[in-house]
Amino acid sequence: MLFTYRIKGRYDITQVLVKGEGVRIWDANSKEYIDFESGQVYASTSHCHPAYTKAICDQAAQLMQTGSGYTDPPRILLAKKLAEIMPGNLSCSYFACTGSEVTEAAIRLAKIYTGCTEIVTLTCGYYGMTYASLAATGLGGKFKSVPGSGLPGFIHIPTPYKYRTPFKDDDNNLTSLRQGIEMINWTTTGKPAAVFLEVVMSVAGMIIPSKEYVQGLRKWCTENGALLIIDEAQSGVGRTGKWFAIEHFDVIPDMICTSKSLGGGVPLCGVTTTPEIADRVAELGYHQSSSHTDDPFLAAVGLANIEILEKENLVQNADVMGRYLKERFEKMQAEHEILGDVCGLGLMIGLEFVTDKASKTPAPLHASAISSYCRDNGLLLGHRPTGAVSGNNIRILPPLILNHEDADKALAIFEAAIVHAEKTVKSEVTDGTAWM
């Protein structure tokens, strides 16, 4: 019945989920799971947090939606709150519903402000599924099988990934940076409108560039008149142990794109930039609007979500529990040949599975076996066979309320899953496709 009345997507999991509370979720058969995926990386404060659901009911009873020609207190207060927690002088926001939509808005802002047209992104970056955001997205495969996904004016430079770098002596990713800049110079006008960057490349498996790489990219953008736009759809609003992941790199970008955990469960996203850029694009006639741009309902819920994170110190908890999980996963890495790499910031951790540490051959069948075992035993993970570059990555993204007791339960299931995969998966099938 699942696919009788809807178009089939790229995932084939047919579980029917019916209830959530805290870090747990239940299916239609009343089976209980610990959710290490936070829904679609939305449920930062937990599933059905009482203060969050109260904000939904209160605003729904007062005013749900207004026309785009009006304003409302929740939207003003949310914009003010974002200005308070954003780095630097990023203080002017535009709101919409999805990460793809806000990527489109950021692209327009950059092109109008700079007067340039080209956009630079990374080969393993993910920015959305609408036309321009999909053109910005790398990752190849099914992401690029859609007609029109290769729009002109987008260039993809090498992904700085220490574990699988094609360059020698690239521990700090500066060789990747030099190669990327050379590609920009040879394949564009040399004056792109913007460089888009995820400082935690989640869909690719939690790839994190070095601080030197991000700072070098910031320097190049400043010297060449390009805007640096940081996509924090998944990493933003507390998940990495700071309000925004870019804060780990001591860099101030020109824009930050947020979604997912900004709304905490409702479709809310935003792009935040400087007053200078906001004022200039307004002078040049910039206008962006959609049906739910100005909804007081979405803004009120988003504001409540941030206030919960503040009151319950969940950003700090993400840092503490993230360090704990990463330490435990690194211990597993030392004990299990198939766990090749562990990387991440806060409660945003990536695990890459390989046939062996020497060859680093991707092991998607092992990753699938681990994910299935965990699901059968009460743990939901961020793994999809088509979600990462080779399907051999598992993402750890629990709600930020995670405590040691629930973490230990999840870790016990996960390590048992690794042992199960080592015993039951006899070989890996590969088509010879390079990882990057």
Buried (B, 14 or more C-beta within 10 A) or exposed (E): EEEEEEEEEEEEEEBEBEEBEBBBBBBEEEEEBBBBBBBEBBBBBBBBBEEBBEBBEEBEEEBEEBEBEEEBEBBEBBBEBBBEBBBEEBBBBBBBBBBBBBBBBBBBBBBBBBEBBBBBBBBBBBBBBBBBBBBBBBBBEEBEEEEEBEEEBBBBBBBBBBBBBBEEEBEBBBBBBEBBBEBBEEEBEBBBBBBBBBBBBBBBBBBBBBBBBBBBBBEBBEEBBBBBBBBBBBBBBBBBBBBBBBBBBEBBBBBBBBBBBBBBBBBBBBBBBBEEBBEBBEEEEBEBEBEBBBBBBBBBBBBBBBBBBBEBEBBBBBBBBBBBBBEBBEEBBEEBEBBBBBBBBBBBBBBBBBBEEEEBBBBBBBBBBBBBBBBEBBBBBBBBBBBBBBBBBBBBBBBBBBEEEBBEBBBEBBBBBBEBBBEEBEEBEBEEEEBB
